Amino acid sequence: MSLTELRLRAARARIAAACTPPAVDPQLGAVLLRPDQCAAAARVNDAIARSGGCLLADDVGRGKTYVALSVAKGWRRPLVVVPASLRATWRQAMERTGISCSVVSHEELSRGRVVDTVPDGIVVDESHHFRSTNTRRYGALADLAASARLLLLSATPLQNRTRDLAAQIALFHGARAFALDASALAAFVVRGGAAGADLLPAVAPPTWARPAVDDGAVLEAILSLPAPARPVDGGDAGVLRTIGLVRAWASSRAALRAAIRRRRRAATAIEASVTEGRLPTRRELEAWQEVDGAIQLGFAPLLVATTADPLRVPDLMETISLEHDALRRLVAAMAATPDPDDARLAILREIRRAHDGTGVLAFAELATTAETYFRRLVHTGNVGLLTAREARIASGRLSRDALLERFAPRARGVQAPVGHELVTLLIATDLLSEGVNLQDASVVVHLDLPWNPARLAQRVGRVRRPGGSAVVHSYLVAPPAGAALLLDVERRLREKLGMAGRTLGRGIDVVPALASPPDVAATSDDGYATQHGETLQRIARWARPLPASCRGRRCRTLVAAAHSADAGWLAALDDGRLVAGLNGAPPVTDVDIVARAARACEGPARGIAKTAAVVAIAQCAEWIHGEVLARECGQVRRSRRPERAIDRRVALAFERVPRHLRASAAARASRLLATASLARPLGAERALHRLLEDADAGARERWLDQAIVVAPAPPDGYRGRDRVPSVVAIICLGPGATHSTSSDGPPSE
């Protein structure tokens, strides 16, 4: 092997050593982690050490629970935040691994429960439930994570828009996460590539199931409804009510009837209030109830506080009259058309016959739809219902766990029931779409299309688990209207799924193709997070034993060259980052460019001129110095208004310190400015900003001490990017073979 080839191998190995985190112990109590799980745990540990937190976004069925427990093993006071329905699942996993964690549910945080322990590390399962920053549960989690490491778990963290992902990243990276683009946000996401996917069942192409009925006339009647009378705080409730009716229409005729009853109830309640000279709020409307089809009116003068504008009363009454007339026309249109629920039920019966002998899991977004299907199919035998309100079979109610044991005994670790006790068709709401293993089944039916398309992948993920059927089938029951509407539905779902795919990476196909051939519709570029994970896996394969002289920060930069159609270079920094410059463009850490450069580095070795090596090192050094200069001059870290407010308040507090105490106060002020400008959890930022808004606190001498306590140093083990990184290895790229007599001696940095 030539010296040029040896040099390239050594450079690749040096890059692999810089980018590959320390391995983790695969043995976790009674659980042995798979190699892909060990790799994920190592990457999570490294990401948390660098940034204080990360989001593990592997697909469902990849064992994120055990990866999280492997990470939590290194914490002293771990806390797990889970949906209440998954508490038992996590308890079982902790028993198997021997890892003890405190547990609190999402719902308890929403109710304002105060957590007794002060955790040093937090695992949040199904973290996409924390994508709305104005909820109580989000604020509670932000406060808990103010001084703790944070590991977020979600196979579908991006539900509708990029801000969903930013809100979760902000929990450990602060408000600056909302200013990052999709590529920058993906840097905080750990997502594996193809490794480990072969352990999961294959997914057959999804299939549209179209009801043999056209209910377009009813849809037109819904869309022609006039704007309803709104409560005093109604806002755009008119639009939302129409959208709600359309969603109910697409779900089931029973759900549409229930939605119409609710709309009539609201109109009648507003009418009764306006008659008394009042106009209710949305909360006050809840005082009106419907019993046996009759609307029970509340006593408006006692229940409604807001007085209606007398000049608006005639218009309000006319609006209510028009709404009553339009709703009567809608009901008449429904009576004049066949019930589409009959066609939908025929589809479900046919799917059940086609997959006789295996479990069928049917999801509905609306509980009314699930309950209707159950009532009309329970007589066929072996049918179960699971909603937030109840679990039921033909003989009556039972516990949720008992129902799941009848449907998926193997996954639940119990003996399989026989005869009528076995449930082969389980109709459920999306309560069951998260965190439950039901791999006994192999068929998923979407009885309606969820408003959030990420639910489609979550639903399929319940049965696509290791040890399940070889192939998982999925069906989507289409809305009962013409092809034009179905094409529009497909377009909307693909737009939302495409946004998540570009950021995180494409998962399993969950939407059948209508407008595009299946092979085109199923093809998509890997997302930033997936591509980054696959790049790291590629580089990990470059690992080779390094001589002692090539280890550590102080060794010289190792330079090599590989043949490539692209001209440029790839460099590894000692803080684990990769920087690439290709085809004359400025150096970047962009995921796409780095991935392209990493692939090029696997080309054959070639010689390199000393001048080319010097130019590549100089370009990389210039990039590093530019980053450091921007940071030190405040172009990055002092660009936001809250940080400038901290500067002003620190200066004010320092002026109020007596002269004989200013020497010690100066050190405290410097420490506060240094720590407050770091990327830190949103909870710590909010606490510091609350202190900034306290006018009295700014006048006290001990304000600096209070602020330092509120803005504590990062968690133990935090490896921020405040020092100047160095280049450990650089591989030059380009076509041809340029030889140099000086190539035997690698230039130093």
C-alpha positions in Angstrom: 0.0 0.0 0.0 1.4 3.4 -1.0 2.2 6.2 1.4 -0.6 8.3 -0.2 -3.2 5.6 0.5 -1.9 5.2 4.1 -2.2 9.0 4.5 -5.8 9.0 3.3 -6.7 6.1 5.6 -5.1 7.9 8.6 -7.0 11.1 7.8 -10.3 9.3 7.6 -9.6 7.5 10.9 -8.7 10.9 12.5 -12.0 12.3 11.3 -13.9 9.3 12.5 -12.2 9.6 16.0 -13.2 13.3 16.2 -16.8 12.7 15.1 -17.6 9.3 16.8 -18.7 9.6 20.4 -17.6 7.1 23.1 -19.4 3.8 22.9 -22.1 2.8 25.5 -22.5 -0.4 27.4 -25.0 -2.5 25.5 -26.1 -4.4 28.6 -28.9 -2.6 30.4 -30.2 -4.9 33.1 -32.0 -7.7 31.4 -32.0 -5.9 28.1 -29.3 -6.1 25.5 -29.3 -3.1 23.2 -28.9 -3.6 19.5 -25.9 -2.0 17.7 -28.1 0.7 16.2 -29.5 1.5 19.7 -26.0 1.7 21.1 -25.1 4.1 18.3 -28.1 6.2 19.0 -27.4 6.3 22.7 -23.8 7.4 22.1 -24.9 10.2 19.8 -27.6 11.3 22.3 -25.0 11.5 25.1 -22.7 13.5 22.8 -25.4 15.9 21.7 -26.6 16.5 25.3 -23.0 17.1 26.4 -22.6 19.7 23.6 -26.0 21.4 23.7 -27.7 20.5 27.0 -30.3 18.5 25.2 -31.4 16.8 22.0 -34.4 15.2 20.3 -34.3 11.5 19.4 -36.6 11.1 16.4 -36.1 7.6 15.2 -39.1 5.9 13.6 -41.6 4.0 15.7 -40.5 0.6 16.7 -36.8 1.3 16.9 -36.6 1.1 20.7 -36.3 4.7 21.7 -37.5 3.9 25.3 -34.4 1.7 26.0 -32.1 4.2 24.3 -33.5 6.9 26.7 -33.0 4.7 29.7 -29.4 4.0 28.7 -28.8 7.7 28.7 -30.7 8.2 32.0 -28.5 5.6 33.5 -25.7 8.3 33.8 -28.0 10.8 35.7 -28.4 11.0 39.4 -32.0 12.2 39.6 -33.7 11.3 36.3 -37.3 12.3 35.6 -39.5 10.8 32.9 -42.4 12.8 31.5 -44.9 10.6 29.6 -48.5 10.5 28.6 -50.6 9.0 31.3 -51.5 6.1 29.0 -47.8 5.1 28.7 -47.0 5.2 32.4 -47.3 1.4 32.8 -45.2 0.8 29.7 -42.3 2.9 31.1 -42.6 1.2 34.5 -42.2 -2.2 32.9 -39.2 -1.0 30.9 -37.6 0.5 34.0 -38.1 -2.8 35.8 -36.4 -4.8 33.0 -33.4 -2.4 32.8 -33.0 -1.8 36.5 -33.1 2.0 35.9 -35.1 3.9 38.5 -36.7 7.2 37.4 -39.3 9.5 38.8 -42.4 9.7 36.6 -44.8 12.5 35.9 -47.5 12.5 33.2 -48.2 15.2 30.6 -51.7 15.5 32.1 -50.3 16.2 35.6 -48.2 19.0 34.3 -51.3 20.4 32.6 -53.1 20.4 35.9 -50.3 22.2 37.6 -48.8 19.4 39.6 -45.6 20.4 41.4 -42.8 17.8 40.9 -41.2 17.0 44.3 -37.7 16.2 43.0 -35.2 18.6 41.3 -34.1 16.5 38.3 -30.6 16.7 36.8 -31.9 15.0 33.6 -35.4 14.7 32.0 -36.7 12.3 29.4 -39.9 13.5 27.6 -41.8 10.8 25.7 -44.1 11.9 22.8 -42.5 15.4 23.0 -44.6 16.7 20.1 -47.3 17.3 22.8 -45.1 20.2 23.9 -45.2 22.1 20.6 -47.5 24.9 21.8 -45.6 27.4 23.9 -48.7 29.0 25.5 -50.0 25.9 27.3 -49.6 25.2 31.0 -47.8 21.9 30.4 -45.2 23.6 28.2 -44.5 26.3 30.8 -44.2 23.6 33.6 -41.7 21.5 31.5 -39.7 24.6 30.7 -39.4 25.4 34.4 -38.3 21.8 35.2 -35.7 21.8 32.4 -34.2 25.2 33.4 -31.2 23.5 35.0 -31.4 19.9 33.7 -30.3 17.9 30.7 -33.2 17.2 28.4 -33.9 14.3 26.1 -37.0 14.6 23.9 -38.5 11.5 22.2 -40.8 11.6 19.3 -41.1 9.8 16.0 -43.1 12.7 14.6 -41.9 15.9 16.2 -42.8 18.1 13.3 -46.6 17.9 13.1 -47.7 20.8 11.0 -45.0 23.4 10.6 -41.3 24.0 11.4 -42.2 26.0 14.5 -43.5 22.8 16.1 -39.9 21.5 16.1 -38.5 24.8 17.1 -40.7 24.9 20.2 -39.4 21.6 21.4 -35.7 22.5 20.7 -36.3 25.8 22.5 -36.8 23.9 25.8 -33.1 23.3 26.0 -31.7 25.8 23.4 -33.7 28.8 24.4 -35.8 31.3 22.4 -33.1 31.6 19.7 -34.4 28.2 18.4 -37.3 30.0 16.8 -35.0 31.9 14.5 -33.3 28.8 13.1 -34.1 27.3 9.8 -34.9 23.6 9.2 -31.3 22.7 8.6 -30.1 24.3 11.8 -32.8 22.8 13.9 -31.9 19.3 12.5 -28.5 19.7 14.1 -30.2 19.1 17.4 -32.0 16.0 16.2 -30.6 12.4 16.4 -32.1 10.2 13.8 -30.6 7.0 12.5 -30.4 5.9 8.9 -31.2 2.5 7.6 -29.4 0.7 10.4 -31.8 -1.5 12.3 -34.7 -1.0 9.9 -34.4 -4.6 8.7 -35.6 -5.7 12.1 -39.0 -4.1 11.5 -41.8 -5.5 9.3 -42.0 -4.3 5.7 -44.8 -1.9 4.9 -47.0 -2.6 1.9 -47.9 0.4 -0.2 -50.9 2.1 1.4 -54.3 1.8 -0.4 -57.2 4.2 -0.8 -60.5 2.6 0.0 -63.2 4.6 -1.7 -66.8 4.4 -0.5 -69.3 3.6 -3.3 -71.3 6.7 -2.7 -71.0 10.4 -3.6 -72.0 12.6 -0.7 -70.9 15.8 -2.5 -74.4 17.4 -2.2 -74.1 17.4 1.6 -70.6 18.8 1.5 -71.9 21.7 -0.8 -74.6 22.4 1.8 -72.1 22.6 4.5 -69.8 25.0 2.6 -72.8 27.2 1.7 -73.7 27.7 5.4 -73.8 31.4 6.4 -71.4 32.8 9.0 -72.9 31.9 12.4 -73.6 34.3 15.2 -70.5 34.4 17.3 -70.1 34.7 21.1 -68.5 37.9 22.4 -65.0 36.4 22.3 -65.7 34.2 19.2 -63.0 35.6 16.9 -62.9 33.5 13.7 -65.1 30.8 15.3 -67.4 31.0 12.2 -64.6 29.6 10.0 -63.6 27.0 12.7 -67.2 25.8 13.0 -67.4 25.2 9.3 -64.1 23.4 9.3 -65.4 21.3 12.1 -68.5 20.3 10.1 -66.4 19.4 7.1 -64.1 17.2 9.3 -67.2 15.5 10.8 -68.6 15.0 7.3 -65.4 13.3 6.2 -65.4 11.0 9.3 -69.0 9.7 9.4 -72.6 10.7 9.1 -73.0 10.1 12.8 -70.2 12.5 13.6 -71.8 15.1 11.3 -75.2 14.8 13.0 -73.5 15.3 16.4 -71.6 18.4 15.0 -74.9 19.9 13.7 -76.5 19.3 17.1 -73.7 21.3 18.8 -74.0 24.1 16.3 -77.7 24.3 16.8 -77.2 24.4 20.5 -74.8 27.3 20.2 -77.2 29.2 18.0 -80.1 28.6 20.3 -78.1 29.7 23.3 -76.9 32.9 21.7 -80.5 33.6 20.6 -81.8 33.1 24.1 -79.2 35.4 25.5 -79.7 38.2 22.9 -83.4 38.1 23.6 -82.5 39.0 27.2 -80.1 41.7 26.0 -77.0 39.7 26.7 -74.2 38.1 24.5 -72.4 35.1 26.0 -68.7 34.1 25.9 -67.6 30.7 24.7 -67.3 29.5 28.2 -70.8 30.7 29.1 -72.2 28.8 26.2 -71.2 25.6 27.9 -74.1 26.2 30.4 -76.6 25.1 27.7 -76.9 21.4 27.5 -78.8 19.0 25.2 -80.8 16.2 26.8 -82.7 13.7 24.7 -82.6 15.9 21.7 -84.0 19.0 23.5 -81.8 22.0 24.3 -82.1 22.9 28.0 -81.8 26.7 28.2 -80.0 28.3 31.0 -81.2 31.5 32.7 -79.4 34.1 30.6 -79.5 37.1 33.0 -77.7 34.9 35.6 -75.4 33.0 33.3 -74.3 35.7 30.9 -72.5 38.8 32.2 -71.9 40.8 29.0 -74.6 43.1 27.7 -75.4 43.0 24.0 -75.1 46.2 22.0 -78.7 47.3 21.3 -77.7 48.4 17.8 -76.4 45.0 17.0 -79.4 43.0 18.3 -81.5 43.1 15.0 -78.5 42.0 13.0 -77.7 39.2 15.5 -81.3 37.9 15.4 -81.3 37.9 11.6 -78.0 36.0 11.5 -79.4 33.4 13.9 -82.5 33.0 11.8 -80.5 32.5 8.6 -78.3 29.9 10.4 -81.4 28.0 11.6 -82.8 27.9 8.0 -79.4 26.8 6.6 -79.0 24.0 9.1 -82.5 22.8 8.3 -81.6 22.7 4.6 -78.4 20.8 5.5 -80.4 18.2 7.4 -82.8 17.9 4.5 -79.9 17.3 2.1 -78.7 14.5 4.4 -82.1 12.9 4.5 -82.3 13.0 0.7 -78.9 11.2 0.1 -77.8 7.6 1.1 -76.0 7.3 4.3 -72.3 7.0 3.4 -71.6 5.1 6.7 -73.2 2.0 5.0 -70.5 2.1 2.3 -67.8 2.8 4.8 -68.9 -0.2 6.9 -68.9 -2.4 3.7 -65.3 -1.4 3.2 -64.2 -2.4 6.7 -66.1 -5.7 6.4 -64.3 -6.4 3.1 -60.9 -5.6 4.6 -61.6 -7.9 7.5 -62.5 -10.7 5.1 -59.4 -10.1 3.0 -57.2 -10.4 6.1 -59.0 -13.2 7.9 -56.9 -14.7 10.6 -55.0 -11.5 11.6 -55.8 -8.6 13.8 -57.2 -5.4 12.2 -56.6 -2.1 14.0 -59.1 0.6 12.8 -58.5 4.2 13.9 -60.9 7.1 13.9 -60.1 10.7 14.9 -63.6 11.3 16.3 -65.0 9.2 19.2 -68.5 9.4 17.7 -67.3 7.7 14.6 -65.5 4.9 16.5 -68.6 4.3 18.7 -70.9 4.2 15.6 -68.7 1.6 13.8 -68.6 -0.5 17.0 -72.4 -0.4 17.5 -73.0 -1.5 13.9 -70.3 -4.2 13.8 -70.4 -5.7 17.3 -72.9 -8.4 16.2 -70.3 -9.8 13.8 -68.2 -11.0 16.8 -64.7 -10.4 18.1 -65.0 -6.6 18.0 -63.7 -4.2 20.6 -63.9 -0.4 21.1 -61.3 1.8 22.9 -61.9 5.6 23.4 -60.9 8.0 26.0 -64.2 7.3 27.8 -64.4 3.6 27.7 -63.1 0.2 26.6 -65.9 -2.2 25.5 -66.7 -5.5 23.9 -70.0 -7.2 23.1 -70.6 -8.2 26.7 -70.0 -4.8 28.1 -67.2 -2.6 29.5 -63.8 -3.8 30.7 -60.5 -2.2 31.5 -58.2 -0.8 28.9 -55.4 -3.4 29.6 -57.9 -6.3 29.5 -59.1 -5.2 26.1 -55.5 -4.9 24.7 -54.7 -8.3 26.1 -57.6 -9.8 24.1 -56.4 -8.0 21.0 -52.6 -8.4 21.2 -51.8 -11.1 23.8 -48.3 -11.8 22.4 -47.3 -8.2 22.6 -48.7 -7.9 26.1 -47.0 -11.1 27.3 -50.2 -13.1 28.2 -51.8 -16.3 27.0 -53.9 -15.9 24.0 -57.7 -16.0 24.6 -59.8 -18.3 22.5 -63.2 -18.2 20.8 -65.4 -15.2 21.5 -62.9 -13.8 24.0 -60.4 -13.0 21.2 -60.7 -9.5 19.7 -59.7 -9.5 16.0 -61.0 -6.0 15.1 -60.2 -3.2 17.5 -61.8 0.2 16.7 -60.0 3.0 18.5 -59.4 6.7 18.6 -56.0 8.3 18.4 -55.6 7.7 22.2 -54.1 4.4 21.1 -51.8 5.8 18.4 -48.8 6.5 20.7 -46.5 4.3 22.6 -48.4 1.0 22.6 -47.0 -2.2 21.1 -49.7 -4.2 19.2 -47.6 -6.2 16.8 -50.0 -9.1 16.9 -52.0 -7.2 14.3 -50.8 -6.6 10.8 -53.5 -4.3 9.3 -54.2 -0.7 10.0 -57.3 1.1 8.7 -57.7 4.8 8.8 -61.5 5.3 9.1 -61.0 9.0 8.6 -58.2 11.3 7.7 -56.6 13.0 10.7 -56.2 16.8 10.7 -52.6 16.1 11.5 -51.1 13.7 9.0 -48.3 12.7 11.4 -51.0 10.6 13.0 -50.9 8.3 10.0 -47.4 7.2 10.7 -48.1 6.9 14.5 -51.0 4.7 13.8 -49.1 2.3 11.5 -46.3 2.3 14.1 -48.5 0.5 16.6 -48.3 -2.7 14.6 -45.0 -2.2 12.9 -42.8 -3.5 15.7 -40.0 -6.0 16.0 -41.4 -9.5 16.1 -44.6 -8.6 14.3 -45.9 -9.8 11.0 -43.6 -9.9 8.0 -45.7 -7.2 6.2 -47.9 -4.5 7.5 -50.9 -3.3 5.4 -52.7 0.0 5.7 -55.9 1.4 4.1 -57.2 4.9 4.1 -61.0 5.3 3.8 -61.5 8.2 1.4 -64.0 11.0 1.9 -67.3 10.2 0.2 -67.0 12.6 -2.7 -65.6 12.9 -6.1 -62.0 12.5 -7.3 -61.4 16.3 -7.3 -61.8 16.4 -3.5 -59.7 13.3 -3.0 -56.9 14.8 -5.0 -57.0 18.0 -2.9 -56.9 15.9 0.3 -53.9 14.0 -1.0 -52.1 17.3 -1.9 -52.7 18.7 1.6 -51.5 15.6 3.3 -48.4 15.4 1.1 -47.5 19.1 1.7 -47.5 18.6 5.5 -45.7 15.3 5.3 -43.2 16.7 2.9 -42.2 19.5 5.3 -41.5 17.0 8.0 -39.6 14.8 5.5 -37.3 17.7 4.4 -36.3 18.4 8.0 -36.2 15.0 9.6 -36.2 12.5 6.7 -38.8 10.4 5.0 -40.3 7.6 7.1 -42.7 4.9 5.9 -45.2 5.7 3.1 -48.6 6.4 4.6 -50.4 8.3 1.8 -51.4 6.4 -1.4 -50.5 8.1 -4.7 -53.3 9.5 -6.8 -51.8 12.4 -8.8 -48.4 10.8 -9.2 -47.3 7.3 -10.0 -46.5 5.3 -6.9 -42.8 5.0 -7.6 -42.5 8.8 -7.9 -44.7 9.6 -5.0 -42.7 7.3 -2.7 -39.4 8.8 -3.6 -38.0 11.7 -1.5 -34.7 13.1 -0.6 -33.5 12.2 2.9 -34.2 14.9 5.4 -31.5 16.9 7.1 -31.6 14.9 10.4 -31.6 11.5 8.6 -28.8 12.6 6.2 -26.7 13.8 9.1 -27.1 10.5 10.9 -26.2 8.6 7.8 -23.1 10.8 7.3 -22.0 10.0 10.8 -22.6 6.3 10.2 -20.5 6.5 7.0 -17.6 8.3 8.8 -17.8 5.8 11.7 -16.8 3.1 9.2 -13.6 4.9 8.6 -12.4 4.2 12.1 -8.9 2.6 12.4 -6.5 2.4 15.3 -4.4 5.6 15.5 -0.8 5.8 16.7 -0.3 7.7 19.9 1.2 10.7 18.0 -2.1 11.2 16.2 -4.3 11.4 19.3 -5.4 14.3 21.3 -5.9 18.0 20.6 -2.2 19.0 20.4 -1.2 16.8 17.4 -0.7 18.4 14.0 -3.4 18.6 11.4 -3.3 15.6 9.2 -3.8 16.3 5.5 -4.7 13.9 2.7 -6.4 13.9 -0.7 -9.0 11.8 -2.5 -10.0 11.7 -6.1 -13.4 13.4 -6.7 -15.4 15.1 -9.4 -16.0 17.9 -6.9 -13.1 20.2 -5.9 -12.8 21.3 -2.3 -12.2 19.8 1.1 -13.7 18.3 4.2 -12.3 19.1 7.7 -13.0 17.7 11.1 -12.7 20.0 14.2 -11.8 18.8 17.6 -15.3 19.8 18.9 -16.8 17.1 16.6 -18.1 19.4 13.9 -17.5 18.9 10.2 -16.8 21.8 7.8 -16.8 21.5 4.0 -15.9 23.8 1.1 -16.8 22.6 -2.3 -16.4 24.0 -5.8 -15.2 27.5 -4.7 -18.2 28.1 -2.4 -17.5 29.5 1.1 -17.0 26.9 3.8 -20.2 25.7 5.6 -21.4 23.2 8.1 -24.6 22.6 5.9 -25.8 19.0 6.2 -26.1 18.5 2.4 -22.7 19.9 1.6 -21.0 17.9 4.3 -22.7 14.7 3.3 -21.6 15.3 -0.3 -18.1 15.9 0.7 -18.0 12.8 3.0 -19.1 10.7 0.1 -16.4 12.2 -2.1 -13.8 11.4 0.6 -14.3 7.7 -0.1 -12.8 8.0 -3.5 -9.3 6.6 -4.3 -6.3 8.3 -2.8 -4.3 10.8 -4.8 -1.3 13.0 -4.3 -1.6 16.6 -3.2 0.5 19.7 -3.8 1.7 21.5 -0.8 0.1 24.7 -2.0 -3.3 23.0 -2.3 -3.0 21.7 1.3 -2.0 25.1 2.6 -4.9 26.8 0.8 -7.4 24.3 2.3 -6.1 24.7 5.8 -6.1 28.5 5.4 -9.7 28.5 4.2 -10.8 26.4 7.2 -8.9 28.5 9.6 -10.4 31.7 8.2 -13.9 30.1 8.7 -13.0 29.3 12.3 -11.7 32.8 13.0 -14.7 34.4 11.4 -17.0 32.4 13.7 -15.0 33.3 16.8 -14.8 37.0 15.8 -18.6 37.1 15.3 -19.1 35.6 18.7 -16.7 37.8 20.5 -17.8 41.0 18.8 -21.5 40.3 19.6 -22.7 39.7 16.1 -24.2 36.4 17.2 -24.5 36.4 21.0 -25.6 40.0 21.6 -27.9 40.4 18.6 -31.2 39.6 20.5 -33.1 42.2 22.5 -33.3 40.2 25.7 -29.5 39.8 25.8 -29.0 43.6 25.3 -31.5 44.1 28.1 -29.3 41.9 30.4 -26.3 44.1 29.5 -28.1 47.3 30.4 -29.4 45.9 33.7 -26.0 44.5 34.7 -24.5 47.9 34.1 -27.2 49.6 36.2 -26.7 47.1 39.0 -23.0 47.5 38.9 -23.3 51.3 39.2 -25.3 50.9 42.5 -22.6 48.7 44.1 -20.5 50.6 46.7 -17.0 51.4 45.4 -15.3 49.2 48.0 -17.3 46.2 46.8 -16.9 46.7 43.1 -13.9 44.5 42.7 -15.9 41.4 43.7 -19.0 42.7 41.9 -17.0 43.0 38.6 -16.2 39.3 38.7 -19.9 38.5 39.3 -21.0 40.8 36.5 -18.6 39.2 34.1 -19.8 35.8 35.1 -23.4 36.8 34.6 -22.7 38.2 31.2 -20.8 35.1 30.1 -23.4 32.6 31.3 -26.5 34.7 30.3 -25.3 34.9 26.7 -24.9 31.2 26.3 -27.6 29.2 24.6 -29.6 27.8 27.6 -33.0 26.4 28.3 -36.0 28.5 27.8 -37.0 28.1 31.4 -33.8 29.7 32.5 -34.2 32.5 30.0 -37.7 33.2 31.2 -36.7 33.3 34.9 -33.9 35.7 34.1 -36.3 37.9 32.1 -38.8 37.9 34.9 -36.0 39.2 37.2 -35.1 41.8 34.6 -38.7 43.1 34.7 -38.6 43.5 38.5 -37.9 47.2 38.9 -37.1 46.9 42.6 -34.6 44.1 42.0 -32.5 46.3 39.7 -32.0 48.8 42.5 -30.7 46.4 45.1 -27.1 45.7 45.5 -27.6 41.9 45.5 -29.3 41.8 42.2 -26.2 40.4 40.5 -26.2 37.5 43.0 -29.9 36.9 42.3 -29.4 36.9 38.6 -26.5 34.5 38.8 -28.7 32.0 40.7 -31.5 32.4 38.1 -29.1 32.0 35.2 -26.9 29.1 36.5 -24.0 27.6 34.7 -24.8 24.8 32.2 -25.3 21.2 33.5 -22.3 19.1 34.4 -20.5 17.7 31.4 -21.7 20.6 29.1 -19.2 21.1 26.3 -20.2 24.4 24.7 -18.4 26.0 21.8 -16.9 29.0 23.6 -13.3 28.0 23.0 -11.5 28.2 19.7 -11.7 24.8 17.9 -8.8 23.3 16.0 -8.6 21.2 12.9 -7.7 17.6 13.5 -7.8 16.4 9.9 -8.6 17.7 6.4 -9.1 15.8 3.2 -8.7 17.7 -0.1 -10.9 16.7 -3.0 -10.5 17.1 -6.7 -10.2 15.3 -10.0 -6.9 14.0 -11.4 -3.8 13.1 -9.5 -1.4 15.9 -8.6 1.8 14.6 -7.2 4.3 16.6 -5.1 7.7 15.8 -3.8 6.7 17.3 -0.5 3.6 15.2 -0.1 5.5 12.8 2.3 5.4 15.4 5.0 2.0 16.5 6.1 1.9 20.2 6.7 1.0 21.3 10.2 -1.7 23.7 11.1 
